[in-house]
């Protein structure tokens, strides 16, 4: 399966190939003892498609519990440097939630805002994915984060539920 998301206000697509979705599935929190996991996302752009070829993490030194995930920044940076050498661009991050229909928490909003503001990048927005514990793609939440605005991404062909959500962090 390949999952495609229409990017707002453009004819471009964000594409999650089977390999990336299998990585997400591997870390879904389907058992009570499983901790949140996550890591960086990397794309290769082909025409108008931004293909998420690699989902990094989790890393051994991440701090993980049932309801929280704090990435080990030096491990994330080493992964970003390695993927850059392979021609892939860092575009955001993913993590899991122990719920069927995941949505960003207040902690997620703060983390997204800080990451976007404190990262060196030339992007208009970062990609953020939250992986729930149900069947994919229904249990996958994807959005673009642009400073203080979040654009929820619908699967291709499904109308936007809400185009922009302004968030105070």
C-alpha positions in Angstrom: 0.0 0.0 0.0 1.1 3.6 -0.7 -0.6 6.5 1.0 -0.9 9.9 -0.7 -1.8 13.2 0.9 -2.7 16.3 -1.2 -0.7 19.3 0.0 -2.9 22.4 0.6 -3.0 25.1 -2.0 -0.9 23.2 -4.5 -1.0 20.3 -6.9 1.8 18.5 -5.0 1.5 15.3 -3.0 3.2 13.9 0.1 3.7 10.1 -0.5 4.2 7.4 2.1 5.4 4.2 0.4 4.8 0.8 1.9 8.3 0.6 3.4 7.6 3.7 5.5 4.2 2.6 6.6 5.7 -0.8 7.7 8.2 1.1 9.8 5.3 3.0 11.5 3.4 -0.3 12.0 6.4 -1.9 13.7 6.2 0.6 16.5 2.4 0.9 17.0 1.4 0.7 20.7 -0.9 -2.2 20.5 0.0 -3.7 23.9 -0.2 -1.9 27.3 3.6 -2.3 27.9 4.6 -0.7 24.6 6.2 2.8 24.8 5.8 5.7 22.4 8.3 5.8 19.6 9.3 8.3 16.9 11.9 9.9 14.8 12.7 12.1 11.9 11.2 11.9 8.4 13.1 12.3 5.1 11.9 12.8 1.6 13.2 12.6 -2.0 11.3 14.8 -4.4 10.3 13.5 -7.8 8.4 16.1 -9.8 5.4 17.1 -7.7 5.7 14.2 -5.3 7.5 14.4 -2.0 8.2 10.7 -1.2 8.8 9.9 2.5 11.5 7.4 1.7 12.9 7.1 5.3 11.4 7.3 8.8 14.3 7.3 11.3 14.2 6.1 14.9 13.4 5.3 17.5 16.9 5.6 18.9 18.4 3.7 21.8 18.9 6.9 23.9 15.4 8.3 23.3 13.3 8.7 26.5 10.2 6.7 26.0 7.2 5.8 28.1 3.6 4.7 27.5 2.4 8.3 27.1 5.5 10.3 26.2 8.4 10.4 23.8 11.5 12.6 24.0 14.0 12.1 21.2 17.7 12.1 21.9 18.7 15.2 19.9 22.3 14.1 19.1 21.0 10.8 17.6 18.4 12.6 15.6 21.1 15.0 14.2 23.4 12.1 13.3 20.5 10.5 11.4 19.8 13.8 9.6 23.5 14.2 8.6 23.6 10.5 7.4 20.4 10.9 5.3 21.6 14.2 3.8 24.6 12.3 2.5 22.2 9.9 0.8 20.3 12.8 -0.9 17.3 12.8 1.4 15.9 15.9 3.0 14.8 16.2 6.6 11.1 17.4 6.6 9.7 16.7 10.0 9.0 13.9 12.5 6.7 11.1 13.4 5.7 9.5 16.7 3.1 7.1 18.1 0.2 7.5 20.4 -1.6 4.8 22.3 -5.0 5.6 20.8 -7.1 4.5 17.9 -7.7 8.0 16.4 -4.5 10.0 17.2 -4.6 13.8 17.4 -1.8 16.2 18.6 -1.7 16.9 22.3 -0.7 20.3 23.9 2.8 18.8 24.4 2.9 17.9 20.7 1.9 21.5 19.7 4.7 22.9 21.8 7.2 20.4 20.5 6.2 21.1 16.9 6.5 24.8 17.4 9.9 24.6 19.1 11.3 22.2 16.5 10.1 24.4 13.6 11.4 27.6 15.1 14.8 26.2 16.3 15.7 24.1 13.2 17.8 25.4 10.3 15.7 24.8 7.2 14.3 26.5 4.1 10.8 24.9 4.4 7.5 26.7 4.7 6.2 23.9 7.0 7.3 20.7 8.7 5.5 17.4 8.3 4.2 15.8 11.5 2.8 12.3 11.6 1.1 10.6 14.6 0.6 6.9 14.4 -2.3 5.5 16.4 -2.7 1.9 17.4 -5.4 0.9 14.9 -5.3 -0.3 11.3 -3.4 2.1 9.0 -4.1 4.3 7.2 -7.2 5.1 9.3 -5.1 5.4 12.5 -2.6 7.8 11.0 -2.8 11.5 11.5 -0.7 13.7 9.2 -0.3 17.5 9.2 1.9 20.3 8.1 3.1 22.7 10.8 4.0 26.3 9.8 5.0 28.1 13.0 1.7 28.7 14.7 -0.6 27.2 12.1 -1.3 23.5 11.4 -2.7 22.2 8.2 -4.4 18.8 8.6 -3.7 16.6 5.5 -6.5 14.5 4.1 -5.9 11.4 2.1 -5.9 12.2 -1.6 -9.4 12.7 -2.9 -10.9 13.4 0.5 -12.0 17.0 1.1 -10.3 19.0 3.8 -12.3 18.8 7.1 -10.7 22.1 8.1 -8.1 23.9 6.0 -6.1 25.7 8.7 -6.1 25.4 12.5 -4.4 28.3 14.3 -2.8 27.2 17.5 -1.4 29.1 20.5 1.6 27.5 22.1 
